[in-house]
Amino acid sequence: MRHLLAREHAGVLAELAARRTLVALDYDGTLAPIVVDRDRAAMRARTATLLRAVAERYPTAVVSGRAVAD
């Protein structure tokens, strides 16, 4: 598995952008660590910074089974 937000994979993201790719990431377990109490699930600050950078460059979606209010 490639961690697309890692610096060493910037070329992969550039290639995807050239193909007009949508970046879709799951929240629980991908953007935020899995926790017993789902109300305590939170994205790390560094992950949020990287996600923001990706979303500024590419169409991005966060996928979740949660309701929008969650």
N, C-alpha and C positions, 0 to 999 in steps of 0.2 A: 504494500500500500504506500502511496506517495502522500506526504503531507504537503498539499499544494500551497499552504501559507508559509512554508519554510523558505528561507532566503535562497537556498540552493535550487529551488524549483521555479524560480522566477521565469526561466525560459519556457517552462511548461505552461504557465499562465499566459505568457505572451503568445504562444502558439494557439491556445484555446481562444484567446481574444480575436485572433485573426480569422478564426472559424465562426465567429459570432455565437459563441457558446454561452449558455446560461450556467452560472455557478449556483448549485443548490446544496445546502448543508443542513444536516439534522441538528437540532438544538441539544437535546439530552444525549449525552455520551459523545458528542462530536465537538460542539462549540462550548458546552458546559459539562463538567464531570458529572457522572451519575452519582446521585445521592439518595439516601433512604427517604428523606422528606422532600418531595418534589418542590415544595415552596421555598426550599433553600438552594435550589439549583441556580447557579450564577456563572456567567461567563467571566473568565479571568480578564483582567485589564489588558494584557498583551494580546489576547485573542480578539477582544473588541477592537483594539487598534488595528490589527491586521485585517479583520473583517471589514472595517470601515474603508481601509485602503483598497481592498479587493472590490467592494461595492462602488467605489468612486470610478473604477476602471471598467467593470463588467456588470451586466445584469446579474443580480444576485437575489436568491430566495433562501429564507430560513424555513425549513420544513419541520413541523411538529404535530403531534397528535393532541396537543393542548388547545384549549380555547384561546382566542385572542386576548381575553382578559387575564389569562394566566401568564 
